[in-house]
Amino acid sequence: MKKVLLLIGLLANTALFAQVGPKIEFKNKDNTVDFGTVSKDTDSGIRSFEFTNIGDEPLIINNVQSTCGCTVPTKPTEPILPGKTGKIDVKYNMNPGTIRKTIIVESNAKNYDEGIIKLSIKGEVIVKKEVSPLEKKKSILNQ
């Protein structure tokens, strides 16, 4: 009798925690894209958050917004079918200095509380130091 009750308890527990529906899993486990140290002159400022729908129903990205106007996200327009991948592109305006921005994703994903996911970008944008023609000439003469 104890074995039967234990089995029923385990099955009920599994049924409660088994989530059906769309589930999103990002390629970057911490949901962060690190720009590293980049130059404003040579970097476009565009990065992508790649994800997979690991659920059993279509995943719908309802809205994607940034916490500031310097970061512009672009969401998929079509539902992502189970087992398929998608991406959210983010364009940062490459203002010199430290990058620490958050992007909020609203979806129907069952594995996130109310389908809301926070994504982050981080890094540092530098401006390349211009070398004047006089400094170049001095450098050549000193060699």
C-alpha positions as CSV (number, residue, x, y, z in Angstrom):
1,M,0.0,0.0,0.0
2,K,2.9,2.4,0.8
3,K,4.4,1.8,-2.6
4,V,1.1,2.6,-4.3
5,L,0.7,5.8,-2.4
6,L,4.3,6.8,-3.1
7,L,3.8,6.1,-6.8
8,I,0.6,8.2,-6.9
9,G,2.4,11.0,-5.0
10,L,5.3,11.0,-7.5
11,L,2.9,11.0,-10.5
12,A,0.9,13.9,-9.0
13,N,4.0,15.8,-8.3
14,T,5.4,15.3,-11.8
15,A,2.1,16.4,-13.3
16,L,2.1,19.6,-11.2
17,F,5.6,20.6,-12.3
18,A,5.4,19.5,-15.9
19,Q,4.8,22.7,-17.9
20,V,3.1,22.4,-21.2
21,G,3.2,25.2,-23.7
22,P,5.9,27.4,-25.1
23,K,9.2,27.6,-23.3
24,I,12.1,29.9,-24.2
25,E,15.8,29.0,-23.8
26,F,18.5,31.6,-24.7
27,K,21.8,30.6,-26.1
28,N,23.6,32.8,-23.5
29,K,22.7,31.1,-20.3
30,D,22.8,34.3,-18.2
31,N,20.7,36.2,-20.9
32,T,23.6,38.6,-21.3
33,V,25.5,39.7,-24.4
34,D,29.0,41.1,-23.6
35,F,30.2,43.6,-26.2
36,G,33.6,43.6,-24.5
37,T,35.7,46.7,-25.3
38,V,34.8,48.0,-28.7
39,S,35.5,51.1,-30.8
40,K,32.7,53.4,-31.8
41,D,34.5,53.8,-35.2
42,T,34.6,50.1,-36.1
43,D,31.6,48.4,-34.4
44,S,28.0,48.6,-35.7
45,G,26.6,48.2,-32.2
46,I,24.3,45.4,-33.3
47,R,24.1,42.2,-31.3
48,S,21.6,39.3,-31.2
49,F,20.1,37.2,-28.5
50,E,19.5,33.8,-30.0
51,F,16.9,31.5,-28.5
52,T,15.0,28.2,-29.0
53,N,11.4,27.3,-28.3
54,I,11.9,24.2,-26.2
55,G,8.2,23.9,-25.4
56,D,5.4,22.1,-27.2
57,E,3.4,25.1,-28.5
58,P,4.3,28.2,-30.6
59,L,6.2,30.9,-28.8
60,I,5.0,34.4,-29.3
61,I,7.2,37.4,-28.5
62,N,4.5,40.1,-27.8
63,N,6.8,43.1,-27.0
64,V,10.5,43.9,-26.6
65,Q,11.6,47.2,-25.1
66,S,14.7,48.8,-23.8
67,T,15.1,50.7,-20.6
68,C,16.6,53.7,-22.5
69,G,16.4,55.3,-25.9
70,C,20.0,54.5,-26.7
71,T,19.2,50.8,-27.3
72,V,16.7,49.7,-30.0
73,P,15.5,46.1,-29.9
74,T,13.8,44.3,-32.8
75,K,11.5,41.3,-32.1
76,P,10.5,38.4,-34.3
77,T,7.2,39.1,-36.1
78,E,6.1,35.4,-36.5
79,P,5.5,32.8,-33.8
80,I,8.5,30.5,-33.1
81,L,7.4,26.9,-33.5
82,P,8.5,24.2,-31.1
83,G,12.1,23.2,-31.6
84,K,12.8,26.2,-33.8
85,T,15.1,29.1,-33.1
86,G,14.7,32.8,-33.3
87,K,16.6,36.0,-32.4
88,I,16.1,39.4,-30.9
89,D,18.4,42.0,-32.4
90,V,19.6,44.9,-30.3
91,K,21.3,48.0,-31.7
92,Y,23.2,50.2,-29.2
93,N,24.0,53.7,-30.3
94,M,27.7,53.3,-29.3
95,N,28.0,56.3,-27.0
96,P,31.5,56.2,-25.5
97,G,31.7,54.8,-22.0
98,T,30.3,51.8,-20.1
99,I,27.4,49.8,-21.5
100,R,24.9,48.5,-18.9
101,K,21.5,48.2,-20.4
102,T,18.4,46.0,-19.9
103,I,15.9,44.8,-22.5
104,I,12.5,43.5,-21.3
105,V,10.8,40.8,-23.4
106,E,7.1,40.0,-23.0
107,S,6.1,36.6,-24.3
108,N,3.9,33.6,-23.7
109,A,6.8,31.5,-22.4
110,K,5.6,29.3,-19.5
111,N,9.1,28.9,-18.0
112,Y,9.4,32.6,-17.0
113,D,7.1,34.3,-14.5
114,E,4.3,35.9,-16.5
115,G,6.4,35.3,-19.6
116,I,8.6,38.3,-18.9
117,I,12.3,37.9,-19.5
118,K,15.1,40.4,-18.8
119,L,18.1,40.5,-21.2
120,S,21.2,42.5,-20.6
121,I,24.0,44.0,-22.7
122,K,27.3,45.1,-21.2
123,G,30.7,46.3,-22.3
124,E,32.6,49.5,-23.0
125,V,32.8,51.7,-26.0
126,I,36.0,53.6,-26.6
127,V,37.0,56.3,-29.1
128,K,40.2,55.5,-31.0
129,K,42.9,58.1,-30.3
130,E,43.7,60.1,-33.4
131,V,47.4,60.4,-34.1
132,S,48.2,63.7,-35.6
133,P,50.5,63.8,-38.7
134,L,53.2,65.6,-36.7
135,E,53.2,62.7,-34.1
136,K,53.5,60.2,-36.9
137,K,56.4,62.1,-38.4
138,K,58.2,62.2,-35.0
139,S,57.6,58.5,-34.5
140,I,59.2,57.7,-37.9
141,L,62.2,60.0,-37.3
142,N,62.9,58.4,-33.9
143,Q,63.1,54.9,-35.3
